[in-house]
Amino acid sequence: MIPQSSRPGRPAQSVPGRGRSRELTLAVGAPAHGGHCVARPADDPAGRVIFVRHALPGETVRARLTEMTSRTWRADAVEILQASPDRVESVWSEAGPAGVGGGELAHVALDAQRTWKRWVLADCMRRIGGQEVADAVASLPEASAAAAVPVEPMPTDAAAQASTSARRRALAGTATRTRVSLTVTDDGEPGMHAFRSGTVLPLHRLPLAVPAITEIGLLERSRWRAHYRPGMRIEVVAPSGGEPVVLLDDRILTAQARSTGRRRVQEVVDASALGLGELTYSVHAEGFWQVHVDAPRVLVERVVRAALGEDLDRAAGSRVLELYSGAGLFTLPLAALVGTSGQVLSLEGNEQAVRDSRRTLHDHPAARLAAGRVSSRSVRELAGSFTGDRPDVVVLDPPRQGAGREVIEAVAALGAERIVLVACDPAALARDLATLLRAGYELGSLSALDMFPHTHHFETIAVLDRA
């Protein structure tokens, strides 16, 4: 999950050279993974690389250095001297230079954001995955003549962009987050962390949050401020199956700021495209769930069809191994479709998420839900529980750092006919794809989804078949 916040990382080192200018004029080049662009001094095209935020490829900007180490220089664009035609008025100015993290592309037109992400995806495939991965992606029909996979809009955002309302078009990509994370400042104000900093900055707007969150008034209403304490963590959840809840450290409050014992929320996913109608999930309020309002439905449709094939009438009896299964987003439709003659064996490291899954899937005997760390050993042990010699398909949705070489090699050694890999980081995807290709799998398709508009993040789904 990518919340509407910037998690505190290591504080940026101060820029040395007190008394010297900390600003440079930069010529901005291609995007780099992480929300920056690669830039160099405008008067020295072969000069030092500086990673600059809040800029666009092709621009000339005045930038203020924010970090200088022996390996990396970083800067924020503070004045645009020559603007890109893709620059727009930011939908979230508080995430601009010297502001909070989490909205680093808010100044970029939405279509251009997807082009940015397509470039980053192609660069990671080539630079991190290697030539074999880059060639495999470039040969896919969806890569077309550009030799790069397009980044697709989510349905709500595409509809907003196609609207006849100029205001709705301008706000496309906003009001889509169903989860928001905040931290209380030392002055008792709700805010978010500054980029790469432990400093919390107060906020006045939450433009990426769904209306159900913004309407309860977390930023301005006194009934909430009475509960805030400096340093307090605020987690807001707007489930599809009920009113929002607010977590204040270890307390849970209703949308009216009253204490409640309700620690679970209900999520409803429309799976009618799979012939399953609405699927209902029980999720702990502190548990993981996809944050874009469209993401659960779109991912369920894409991943389940990739795993079981387009002809879902033939899915009965299939054997599925699912790793990093979370709260059962994919487990439930997979179990429903393979039926009592099939098997879905899942493994998840978070015990609370497994308890959630068990509540959701108690009527599905085809599913066996295991709690434990995903490792090469646990993969082999779980796969040995299948009726038959191996699973037909492996579905895995690892955390941001990816599954890693040892787990991927163990998955490949099972010999499943198909592997469906969901990844939220293109660098991790590139590494895991390289391992799968070396193990003898072929890349059948790759799709990229713009599930985090106005940030540099996006989701990918890779489908691989045994050669």
CORHU-V994936 format. One record per residue. RES is the residue in three letters. PHI is phi as a letter, one per 40 degrees, with the letter a starting at -180 (* if undefined). OMEGA is omega in radians with two decimals (* if undefined). NEAR is the number of other C-alpha atoms within 8 Angstrom. Layout:
[[RES;PHI;OMEGA;NEAR] [RES;PHI;OMEGA;NEAR]]
This chain:
[[MET;*;3.04;6] [ILE;b;-3.11;7] [PRO;c;3.09;11] [GLN;c;3.14;12] [SER;a;3.00;13] [SER;b;3.10;13] [ARG;c;-3.13;6] [PRO;c;3.04;11] [GLY;b;3.10;7] [ARG;c;-3.14;7] [PRO;c;3.09;8] [ALA;c;3.10;8] [GLN;c;3.12;8] [SER;c;-3.13;7] [VAL;c;-3.11;9] [PRO;c;3.05;5] [GLY;g;-3.14;5] [ARG;d;-3.12;4] [GLY;g;3.09;4] [ARG;c;-3.14;5] [SER;c;3.07;5] [ARG;b;-3.12;7] [GLU;b;-3.13;8] [LEU;b;2.96;10] [THR;c;-3.01;10] [LEU;b;2.94;12] [ALA;c;-2.97;13] [VAL;c;3.13;16] [GLY;b;-3.00;12] [ALA;c;3.06;8] [PRO;c;3.02;13] [ALA;b;3.13;10] [HIS;d;3.13;8] [GLY;h;3.08;5] [GLY;g;3.09;11] [HIS;b;2.87;12] [CYS;b;3.06;15] [VAL;c;-3.11;13] [ALA;b;3.05;13] [ARG;b;3.08;15] [PRO;d;-3.07;12] [ALA;c;-3.13;9] [ASP;c;-3.13;4] [ASP;a;-3.07;7] [PRO;d;3.10;8] [ALA;b;-3.06;5] [GLY;c;-3.05;7] [ARG;c;3.05;6] [VAL;c;3.07;8] [ILE;b;3.12;11] [PHE;c;-3.01;13] [VAL;b;3.08;15] [ARG;b;3.07;13] [HIS;g;3.07;12] [ALA;b;3.11;13] [LEU;b;3.09;14] [PRO;d;3.13;10] [GLY;g;-3.12;9] [GLU;c;2.90;14] [THR;b;-3.01;13] [VAL;b;2.89;15] [ARG;c;-3.03;13] [ALA;b;3.11;14] [ARG;b;3.11;11] [LEU;c;3.14;13] [THR;b;-3.11;12] [GLU;a;3.06;12] [MET;b;3.01;13] [THR;b;3.13;7] [SER;c;-3.07;4] [ARG;b;-2.95;5] [THR;b;2.95;9] [TRP;b;3.10;12] [ARG;b;-3.12;12] [ALA;a;3.01;13] [ASP;b;3.04;14] [ALA;c;-3.10;14] [VAL;b;3.06;9] [GLU;a;-3.11;7] [ILE;c;-3.11;11] [LEU;c;3.07;8] [GLN;b;-2.98;7] [ALA;c;2.99;10] [SER;c;3.04;9] [PRO;c;3.13;4] [ASP;c;3.12;8] [ARG;c;3.10;10] [VAL;b;3.03;7] [GLU;c;-3.07;5] [SER;d;3.06;9] [VAL;c;-3.12;9] [TRP;a;-3.04;10] [SER;c;3.14;7] [GLU;c;3.06;7] [ALA;b;3.13;13] [GLY;c;-3.13;12] [PRO;d;-3.12;9] [ALA;g;-3.13;8] [GLY;b;-3.12;10] [VAL;c;3.03;15] [GLY;c;3.04;13] [GLY;h;3.09;11] [GLY;a;-2.95;12] [GLU;c;3.08;14] [LEU;b;-3.08;12] [ALA;c;3.13;13] [HIS;c;-3.04;12] [VAL;b;3.06;13] [ALA;d;-2.97;10] [LEU;d;3.10;10] [ASP;c;3.12;6] [ALA;c;3.03;9] [GLN;d;-3.12;13] [ARG;c;3.03;13] [THR;c;3.07;10] [TRP;d;-3.09;9] [LYS;c;3.07;12] [ARG;c;3.09;12] [TRP;c;-3.13;10] [VAL;c;3.11;12] [LEU;c;3.14;11] [ALA;c;3.14;11] [ASP;c;3.13;9] [CYS;c;3.11;13] [MET;c;-3.10;16] [ARG;c;-2.98;11] [ARG;c;-3.09;8] [ILE;b;-3.14;10] [GLY;c;-3.12;15] [GLY;g;-3.04;10] [GLN;c;-3.13;9] [GLU;c;3.11;9] [VAL;c;-3.14;14] [ALA;d;3.13;12] [ASP;c;-3.13;8] [ALA;c;3.12;10] [VAL;c;-3.09;14] [ALA;c;-3.10;11] [SER;c;-3.13;8] [LEU;c;3.11;11] [PRO;d;-3.10;5] [GLU;c;3.11;9] [ALA;c;3.08;13] [SER;f;-3.05;10] [ALA;c;-3.11;5] [ALA;c;-3.13;5] [ALA;f;3.13;9] [ALA;a;-3.12;14] [VAL;c;3.11;15] [PRO;c;3.05;11] [VAL;b;-3.00;12] [GLU;c;3.06;9] [PRO;c;2.99;10] [MET;c;-3.03;11] [PRO;d;-3.14;7] [THR;c;-3.12;8] [ASP;c;3.10;10] [ALA;c;3.12;10] [ALA;c;3.12;8] [ALA;c;3.14;12] [GLN;c;-3.13;10] [ALA;c;-3.08;7] [SER;c;3.04;9] [THR;c;3.13;6] [SER;c;3.13;6] [ALA;c;-3.14;7] [ARG;c;-3.14;6] [ARG;c;3.10;11] [ARG;c;-3.11;12] [ALA;c;-3.10;7] [LEU;b;3.11;9] [ALA;d;-3.12;11] [GLY;g;3.06;12] [THR;c;3.06;12] [ALA;f;-3.11;9] [THR;b;-3.07;11] [ARG;c;3.13;14] [THR;c;3.07;14] [ARG;b;3.13;12] [VAL;b;3.09;12] [SER;b;3.11;12] [LEU;b;3.04;11] [THR;b;-3.12;13] [VAL;c;3.13;19] [THR;c;3.09;13] [ASP;c;3.13;7] [ASP;c;3.10;6] [GLY;g;3.14;10] [GLU;c;3.06;13] [PRO;c;-3.11;13] [GLY;a;3.12;12] [MET;b;-3.14;16] [HIS;c;2.98;17] [ALA;c;-3.09;15] [PHE;d;3.11;11] [ARG;f;-3.06;13] [SER;a;3.02;11] [GLY;c;-3.13;10] [THR;c;3.11;6] [VAL;b;-3.14;11] [LEU;b;3.11;11] [PRO;c;-3.14;10] [LEU;b;3.06;11] [HIS;b;-3.12;6] [ARG;a;3.03;6] [LEU;b;-3.00;7] [PRO;c;-3.13;8] [LEU;c;-3.08;10] [ALA;c;3.08;15] [VAL;c;-3.14;12] [PRO;d;-3.12;7] [ALA;d;3.10;9] [ILE;c;-3.08;13] [THR;c;-3.06;10] [GLU;c;-3.13;6] [ILE;c;2.93;8] [GLY;g;-3.11;9] [LEU;d;-3.03;9] [LEU;c;-2.99;10] [GLU;b;-3.01;8] [ARG;c;-3.07;8] [SER;c;-3.12;6] [ARG;c;3.06;7] [TRP;c;-3.07;12] [ARG;c;3.12;11] [ALA;c;-3.11;6] [HIS;c;-2.99;6] [TYR;c;3.04;12] [ARG;b;-3.13;7] [PRO;d;3.13;10] [GLY;g;-3.11;8] [MET;c;3.06;10] [ARG;c;3.13;11] [ILE;b;3.06;12] [GLU;b;-3.11;12] [VAL;b;-3.10;13] [VAL;b;3.07;12] [ALA;b;-3.09;13] [PRO;c;3.13;11] [SER;c;-3.08;7] [GLY;b;3.12;8] [GLY;i;-3.13;8] [GLU;c;3.09;9] [PRO;c;2.96;12] [VAL;b;-3.10;12] [VAL;b;3.11;13] [LEU;b;3.09;14] [LEU;b;-3.01;12] [ASP;f;-3.09;7] [ASP;b;3.12;5] [ARG;b;3.06;7] [ILE;b;-3.12;13] [LEU;b;3.05;13] [THR;c;3.09;12] [ALA;c;3.10;10] [GLN;c;3.10;6] [ALA;g;3.07;9] [ARG;b;3.12;7] [SER;c;-3.14;8] [THR;a;3.05;7] [GLY;c;-3.11;5] [ARG;c;-3.11;6] [ARG;b;3.10;7] [ARG;b;3.04;8] [VAL;b;-3.14;12] [GLN;b;3.06;12] [GLU;b;-3.13;11] [VAL;b;-3.10;10] [VAL;b;3.10;9] [ASP;c;3.12;9] [ALA;b;-3.12;13] [SER;c;3.09;8] [ALA;c;3.09;8] [LEU;c;-3.12;8] [GLY;g;-3.06;6] [LEU;b;-3.11;10] [GLY;g;3.13;9] [GLU;c;3.08;9] [LEU;b;-3.10;11] [THR;b;-3.10;9] [TYR;b;2.99;12] [SER;b;-3.04;12] [VAL;b;3.07;14] [HIS;c;-3.07;11] [ALA;d;3.12;10] [GLU;c;-3.06;6] [GLY;c;-3.14;9] [PHE;c;3.01;8] [TRP;a;3.14;7] [GLN;c;-2.94;8] [VAL;c;3.13;12] [HIS;c;-3.04;11] [VAL;d;3.13;9] [ASP;c;-2.91;9] [ALA;c;-3.11;11] [PRO;d;-3.12;11] [ARG;c;-3.09;10] [VAL;c;-3.14;8] [LEU;c;3.12;8] [VAL;d;3.14;12] [GLU;c;-3.06;11] [ARG;c;-3.03;8] [VAL;c;-3.11;11] [VAL;c;3.09;12] [ARG;c;3.10;10] [ALA;c;-3.08;10] [ALA;c;-3.00;12] [LEU;b;3.12;11] [GLY;g;-3.11;9] [GLU;c;3.13;6] [ASP;c;-3.05;7] [LEU;c;3.07;10] [ASP;c;-3.13;5] [ARG;c;-3.09;5] [ALA;c;-3.10;11] [ALA;d;3.13;11] [GLY;g;-3.12;10] [SER;c;3.12;11] [ARG;b;-3.03;12] [VAL;b;2.96;13] [LEU;b;-3.12;12] [GLU;b;-3.13;13] [LEU;b;-3.06;13] [TYR;f;-2.94;13] [SER;c;3.07;14] [GLY;f;-3.11;11] [ALA;c;3.04;12] [GLY;g;-3.12;13] [LEU;d;3.12;11] [PHE;c;-3.06;10] [THR;d;-3.08;12] [LEU;c;3.13;11] [PRO;c;3.10;12] [LEU;c;-3.14;11] [ALA;c;3.14;14] [ALA;c;-3.06;9] [LEU;c;3.13;9] [VAL;c;3.05;16] [GLY;g;-3.08;11] [THR;c;3.12;10] [SER;c;3.14;9] [GLY;b;3.14;12] [GLN;a;2.96;16] [VAL;b;3.11;15] [LEU;b;-3.07;13] [SER;b;3.13;14] [LEU;b;-3.11;14] [GLU;a;-3.09;16] [GLY;c;-3.11;9] [ASN;c;-3.05;9] [GLU;c;3.10;9] [GLN;c;3.11;8] [ALA;c;3.11;15] [VAL;c;3.07;15] [ARG;c;3.07;8] [ASP;d;-3.13;14] [SER;c;-3.12;15] [ARG;c;3.05;9] [ARG;c;-3.08;8] [THR;c;-2.99;11] [LEU;b;-3.06;9] [HIS;c;3.14;7] [ASP;c;-3.08;4] [HIS;b;-3.08;9] [PRO;c;3.14;7] [ALA;c;-3.06;12] [ALA;c;3.00;12] [ARG;b;-2.98;9] [LEU;b;-3.10;10] [ALA;b;3.08;9] [ALA;b;3.13;10] [GLY;i;3.14;10] [ARG;c;3.07;8] [VAL;c;3.13;12] [SER;a;3.12;8] [SER;c;-3.14;12] [ARG;c;-3.11;7] [SER;c;3.08;10] [VAL;c;3.14;12] [ARG;c;-3.10;11] [GLU;c;-3.13;8] [LEU;c;-3.14;9] [ALA;c;3.11;12] [GLY;c;-3.14;8] [SER;c;-3.13;6] [PHE;c;2.96;11] [THR;c;-3.01;5] [GLY;h;-2.99;5] [ASP;c;-3.09;6] [ARG;a;3.05;11] [PRO;c;3.04;14] [ASP;c;-3.08;10] [VAL;a;3.04;14] [VAL;b;3.06;15] [VAL;b;3.10;13] [LEU;b;-3.11;12] [ASP;b;-3.02;10] [PRO;c;3.07;11] [PRO;c;-2.98;9] [ARG;d;-3.08;8] [GLN;c;3.12;8] [GLY;g;-3.12;11] [ALA;c;3.13;10] [GLY;g;-3.01;10] [ARG;d;-3.05;9] [GLU;c;3.13;8] [VAL;c;-3.13;12] [ILE;c;3.10;13] [GLU;c;3.10;12] [ALA;c;3.08;12] [VAL;c;-3.12;12] [ALA;c;-3.11;11] [ALA;c;3.10;7] [LEU;c;3.10;10] [GLY;g;3.09;9] [ALA;d;-3.14;12] [GLU;c;-3.08;8] [ARG;a;3.03;12] [ILE;b;3.08;13] [VAL;b;-3.05;15] [LEU;b;3.08;10] [VAL;b;-3.07;12] [ALA;b;3.11;15] [CYS;b;3.10;11] [ASP;b;-3.06;13] [PRO;c;3.10;12] [ALA;c;3.10;10] [ALA;c;3.08;13] [LEU;d;-3.11;11] [ALA;c;3.13;13] [ARG;c;-3.12;12] [ASP;c;3.08;13] [LEU;c;3.14;10] [ALA;d;3.13;12] [THR;c;-3.13;11] [LEU;c;3.12;13] [LEU;c;3.10;12] [ARG;c;-3.12;7] [ALA;c;3.05;9] [GLY;h;3.07;8] [TYR;c;3.13;12] [GLU;b;3.12;11] [LEU;c;-3.13;12] [GLY;c;3.10;9] [SER;a;3.08;9] [LEU;a;3.08;13] [SER;b;3.13;11] [ALA;b;-3.05;12] [LEU;b;-3.12;11] [ASP;c;-3.07;13] [MET;c;-3.10;11] [PHE;b;-3.11;10] [PRO;d;-3.13;12] [HIS;g;2.96;13] [THR;b;-3.14;11] [HIS;c;-3.05;13] [HIS;c;3.01;12] [PHE;a;-3.08;12] [GLU;b;3.10;12] [THR;b;3.05;13] [ILE;b;3.12;12] [ALA;b;3.11;12] [VAL;b;-3.10;13] [LEU;b;3.11;12] [ASP;b;-3.13;11] [ARG;c;-3.08;10] [ALA;c;*;5]]
